[in-house]
Structure formats: C-alpha cells, structure tokens
Amino acid sequence: MPSKNVLIRCDASSAIGTGHVMRDLVLARRFASDSVAFATRPLEGNLDAQIEKSGYKVHSLDTNSSEELGALIREHAIDLLIIDHYELGFRFEKTLKRAHPSLTIMVLDDTYEKHFCDILLNHNIYAQKKRYKHLVPKGCLLQCGAKYTLLRDEFLDTKEVAKSDTLLIAMGGADTQNLSFKILACLPEDFSWHVHIITTHANKNLAQLQEFANADPRITLFIQTNEMARLAKEARLAVITPSVLANELYALKTPFIAVQTAKNQKYMRRFLKQKGYGVLKKFSCKKFKTLIKSHMP
C-alpha cells in the first residue's frame, strides 16, 4: 500500500500530564512505513523535545481551533488525522470531517464519549466495544480492549528480572497532585524497602522532590527514564494512577495500588477494583497505610 501522511494531535503539560503523548509515541510506531508528524501546543511542561528525539516532526499550534488544524492538514496533505485530546470532541471532529471529506479521522477515547470518526481506539484493558453502540457513526471501526493495548517495547520484553524489596511510585509524569510526597509521608514507620520514584521534567515539584530524595539514601529518583519496565518488574509493589501505566503493569502482573487523580480514570479504577486490586478514589493516608500493610510480610 502507498504510504500515508499521518498527523497526531495531542498535548502534554504540567497541568494535564504526559500520558497522551507517551501512548501516542507508541501508536506512531504502528505507522513505520508512513510519514508521521505531531501537532501540539507549546504548553508549560510539554514533551515536544521527546517527540523530536523519537524522530518525529512537531508542528506547533497556537490554538485548539479546527481552522488552524485544518490549515495544517491542507498544507501537508494529511491522509490520517489521529486525535488524542479531551478538549477536542464530537463537534470538532465533525467540523473537520465536513471540511476535509477524504480525511480519515482516528480518535483515542478512554471514557465512552460521543465521537465523529472513522476509527475509534480505546486501548484500555477495561474497554468494551458494545459501549460505543450509539456513540460513533455507523461503520466506524472500533478497536477496544487488551488486544489493542499500546505497550511500550520495554513492556513486551519477556525477560525475567529478580524481585527486590522495592516500592515503585509512579504518579504520572506531571504528578499534578504532588502525591509522591504524600505517599512517602504516609509509609508505615517500620517500612524498610527501598523506594524508586519515577517522574518527568513536567513535574512542577521536581526540585523539591530531588532535594528530598538526596537526603534519604533509601530513595532513588528517576527522571524521564526508559527503564520503567525493568523497575516495575523488579518492584515488590507499585503505587500508580489508574491510567495508561495500569495497562502496562497489569500486563507485567506486577502487584500495585492505584490512586485515582482524574475523572477520566474512573473506569480503570472500577475495573481494577473488580479484579481485586487495592484502589483509592482519592488519596487517604489512613486507607493507603492499610493497603500497603496488606502487601508487607
């Protein structure tokens, strides 16, 4: 088949987090024979540098308008537009489709929203195709569930890693609620495991977190790491958000506690609770201590 021009519309920032861009970088590799570029806004804490480092061109947008994105679609003769953005929904998609009838629109969805698209991908382990029956146009191709989960290459490596008495804390690239500190403060007094904390430069509390980690030899801070899978395999237990990372740790069968930090995580939280995982709708020191003690010998 002839190669396509693919454009991925997503954003990352200290306020909205980094998960969308990270999963879109995985998705982009599915189009290795095509020309793939990203369209983002230069928000504080964005991941444009990481996108470019991965080998993709980044087109910077000033707004979320369909007009600005449409001009980019025309200029670069885009065949496939992939939208992974909570602020750009049904009306935005329909406006673009009407203006560009030959354009194929693919949307990533996590929360069973209404969309106007040709392809819908909900790659989360909880996703059910039947939930979209009246939410997408007739003929829309639905890709839902674990079969379509976007796993980074490192999580597909089946090589075994020896477990150690380590707690992994990964509260999202931006950790918008600064939960890494709260979790550290709520660890039981007799907790003796080493602690690995994963974060990114999008974390507004990074300097404070670094200072805290430097003062405690039990704590190791990993920033923009490519070793997430190894660290997750090595850990006895992880504390994460019920987000993209939950898909990955679920695949690794790594025990974890999940703390919801955003509304869009509610379906994953409910799914994990049904599967017997320790989950918190919101962070509570008392409840967290009870959950972590249940994992200690």
VOGU-3710 file (C-alpha; in Angstrom, 3 decimals, decimal comma):
1> mpsknvlirc> 0,000/0,000/0,000  1,186/3,581/-0,687  2,481/5,455/2,332  0,200/7,897/4,134  0,732/11,293/5,701  -0,273/10,874/9,357  -0,764/13,709/11,842  -1,213/13,079/15,579  -2,944/15,847/17,552  -2,150/15,680/21,270
11> dassaigtgh> -0,788/17,777/24,121  1,248/17,373/27,287  1,860/19,816/30,109  2,493/20,167/33,826  -1,242/20,698/34,280  -2,747/17,958/32,079  0,024/15,372/32,357  2,086/13,461/29,806  0,232/10,174/29,297  -1,380/11,017/25,975
21> vmrdlvlarr> 1,882/11,915/24,261  3,612/8,853/25,681  0,982/6,453/24,344  0,865/8,302/21,023  4,598/7,726/20,601  3,847/4,003/20,900  0,971/4,296/18,436  3,154/6,204/15,968  5,395/3,171/15,569  2,466/1,284/14,047
31> fasdsvafat> 2,834/3,600/11,066  6,513/2,913/10,415  6,039/2,887/6,636  4,177/6,220/6,669  5,163/9,839/7,225  4,165/10,682/10,807  4,187/14,105/12,481  2,710/15,571/15,665  0,695/18,758/16,209  0,904/20,179/19,740
41> rplegnldaq> 0,605/23,423/21,664  3,798/24,676/23,391  2,356/24,365/26,897  4,483/24,524/30,028  5,921/21,066/30,667  5,312/19,848/27,099  7,118/16,837/25,618  7,953/18,308/22,202  11,658/17,629/22,709  10,961/13,973/23,466
51> ieksgykvhs> 8,737/13,671/20,387  11,503/15,108/18,204  14,079/12,891/19,880  11,904/9,931/18,872  12,280/11,006/15,249  9,034/12,883/14,579  8,475/16,451/13,413  6,408/18,671/15,699  4,074/21,336/14,314  3,363/23,982/16,962
61> ldtnsseelg> -0,211/25,263/17,261  -1,390/28,493/18,870  -4,968/27,362/19,474  -7,349/24,411/19,648  -9,287/25,716/16,640  -10,355/23,490/13,766  -9,328/26,263/11,373  -5,690/26,231/12,440  -5,503/22,446/12,399  -7,345/22,367/9,070
71> alirehaidl> -4,753/24,661/7,505  -2,048/22,243/8,659  -3,986/19,305/7,181  -4,201/21,046/3,810  -0,592/22,237/3,805  0,814/18,769/4,460  -1,811/16,752/2,549  -2,710/14,713/5,630  -4,469/11,414/4,919  -4,977/10,228/8,515
81> liidhyelgf> -5,577/12,500/11,499  -5,255/10,921/14,944  -6,844/12,925/17,769  -5,922/12,129/21,363  -7,277/15,089/23,298  -10,069/15,523/25,841  -10,761/19,121/24,739  -11,409/18,179/21,104  -14,627/16,221/20,835  -17,583/15,356/18,602
91> rfektlkrah> -18,278/18,834/17,189  -14,611/19,498/16,475  -14,273/16,154/14,696  -17,453/16,656/12,673  -16,353/20,139/11,592  -13,013/18,782/10,364  -14,646/15,871/8,552  -17,058/18,161/6,732  -14,207/20,459/5,703  -11,989/17,531/4,653
101> psltimvldd> -14,299/14,689/3,457  -11,434/12,459/2,262  -9,611/12,721/5,595  -9,652/9,605/7,783  -10,131/10,540/11,436  -8,996/8,215/14,208  -9,827/9,090/17,813  -8,424/7,745/21,071  -11,059/7,587/23,791  -10,954/6,459/27,433
111> tyekhfcdil> -14,324/7,487/28,807  -17,048/6,341/26,387  -17,671/9,765/24,858  -19,547/10,537/21,640  -17,234/10,907/18,620  -17,459/11,622/14,906  -14,695/9,461/13,491  -13,818/6,638/11,127  -11,762/4,676/13,665  -12,035/4,688/17,442
121> lnhniyaqkk> -9,336/3,216/19,657  -9,901/2,561/23,345  -6,803/0,557/24,182  -7,521/0,213/27,892  -7,920/-3,237/29,414  -11,434/-2,349/30,620  -12,732/-1,149/27,221  -15,897/-2,738/25,796  -16,898/-2,325/22,155  -20,618/-2,594/22,952
131> rykhlvpkgc> -20,465/0,624/24,997  -19,955/2,618/21,788  -23,101/1,362/20,022  -24,774/4,794/19,886  -21,671/6,949/20,337  -19,968/6,687/16,932  -21,170/6,833/13,299  -22,367/3,658/11,628  -19,420/1,928/10,004  -16,870/3,286/12,466
141> llqcgakytl> -14,130/0,733/13,108  -13,958/0,006/16,831  -10,694/-1,178/18,380  -11,303/-1,863/22,063  -9,681/-3,744/24,913  -6,470/-5,542/25,786  -5,980/-6,785/22,214  -5,207/-3,194/21,218  -3,341/-2,013/24,325  -0,458/0,317/23,477
151> lrdefldtke> 2,500/-1,236/25,286  5,960/0,262/25,045  8,624/-2,057/23,648  10,222/-2,446/27,069  6,976/-3,918/28,413  6,880/-6,513/25,643  10,256/-7,924/26,702  9,576/-11,240/28,427  12,994/-11,407/30,120  12,636/-12,125/33,837
161> vaksdtllia> 14,008/-9,693/36,426  14,749/-10,687/40,035  12,420/-9,099/42,598  13,810/-6,896/45,360  12,314/-5,222/48,415  11,447/-2,131/46,427  8,387/0,113/46,242  7,838/1,837/42,914  5,982/5,164/42,954  4,796/6,468/39,587
171> mggadtqnls> 2,053/9,061/39,892  2,137/10,321/36,329  4,731/12,370/34,514  3,431/15,631/35,972  2,171/14,279/39,328  -0,326/17,153/39,348  -1,448/16,492/42,946  2,120/16,103/44,262  1,187/12,653/45,566  4,738/11,306/45,573
181> fkilaclped> 5,425/13,394/48,698  2,150/12,406/50,354  2,832/8,725/49,739  6,340/8,989/51,214  4,929/10,734/54,274  2,317/8,003/54,766  4,616/4,990/54,603  4,421/2,907/57,805  7,131/3,635/60,378  8,541/0,121/60,031
191> fswhvhiitt> 8,680/0,319/56,212  12,253/-0,616/55,262  12,088/-1,183/51,499  13,943/0,941/49,026  11,749/3,422/47,135  12,011/4,192/43,414  10,152/7,303/42,261  9,535/7,883/38,552  8,676/11,336/37,238  9,466/13,783/34,426
201> hanknlaqlq> 10,538/17,379/33,931  6,829/18,261/33,653  6,568/17,822/37,437  6,363/21,307/38,973  7,590/19,918/42,308  10,643/18,238/40,822  13,264/20,377/42,602  11,655/19,737/45,992  11,379/16,039/45,212  15,042/15,862/44,217
211> efanadprit> 16,083/17,572/47,444  14,020/15,124/49,490  15,436/12,113/47,642  19,017/13,332/48,028  18,534/13,485/51,798  17,294/9,887/52,102  19,539/7,038/50,884  16,518/4,729/50,594  15,010/6,859/47,834  16,124/6,883/44,196
221> lfiqtnemar> 14,569/9,366/41,785  14,276/8,535/38,086  13,553/11,420/35,686  12,497/10,776/32,060  13,643/7,174/32,454  13,491/4,479/29,784  13,723/1,803/32,473  10,106/1,804/33,604  9,531/-1,854/32,709  12,685/-3,069/34,474
231> lakearlavi> 11,837/-1,065/37,582  8,259/-2,356/37,540  9,390/-5,984/37,178  11,900/-5,549/39,994  9,437/-3,975/42,450  7,533/-5,978/45,059  4,793/-3,390/44,847  3,960/-0,237/42,883  1,764/2,762/43,620  0,376/4,267/40,426
241> tpsvlanely> -2,565/6,113/38,910  -5,258/4,025/37,180  -4,119/5,326/33,798  -2,021/4,120/30,851  0,538/2,735/33,295  -2,093/0,414/34,774  -2,379/-1,275/31,363  1,364/-1,871/31,386  1,730/-3,143/34,960  -1,340/-5,319/34,504
251> alktpfiavq> 0,427/-6,944/31,552  3,546/-7,493/33,682  1,482/-8,908/36,572  3,241/-6,522/38,961  1,217/-6,002/42,182  0,089/-2,399/42,579  -2,124/0,050/44,419  -3,929/2,570/42,207  -4,909/6,092/43,313  -7,336/7,975/41,092
261> taknqkymrr> -6,224/11,532/40,314  -8,525/12,462/37,416  -12,147/11,867/36,374  -11,126/10,025/33,206  -9,533/7,299/35,363  -12,797/6,140/36,938  -13,419/3,264/34,508  -9,947/1,847/35,063  -10,331/2,234/38,837  -13,627/0,334/38,784
271> flkqkgygvl> -12,171/-2,404/36,581  -9,158/-2,842/38,854  -11,341/-2,981/41,955  -13,396/-5,761/40,344  -10,134/-7,613/39,665  -9,140/-7,427/43,331  -6,563/-4,614/43,205  -6,264/-2,095/46,024  -7,682/1,189/44,743  -8,447/4,612/46,179
281> kkfsckkfkt> -10,967/7,017/44,639  -8,931/9,783/46,222  -5,806/9,696/48,344  -6,279/8,982/52,033  -3,244/8,431/54,249  -5,161/6,118/56,570  -6,568/3,974/53,755  -3,242/3,944/51,946  -1,425/2,653/55,051  -3,954/-0,165/55,363
291> likshmp> -3,456/-1,159/51,718  0,339/-1,091/51,808  0,497/-3,048/55,064  -1,522/-5,792/53,383  1,372/-6,225/50,929  4,120/-6,305/53,577  5,326/-9,589/55,083
//
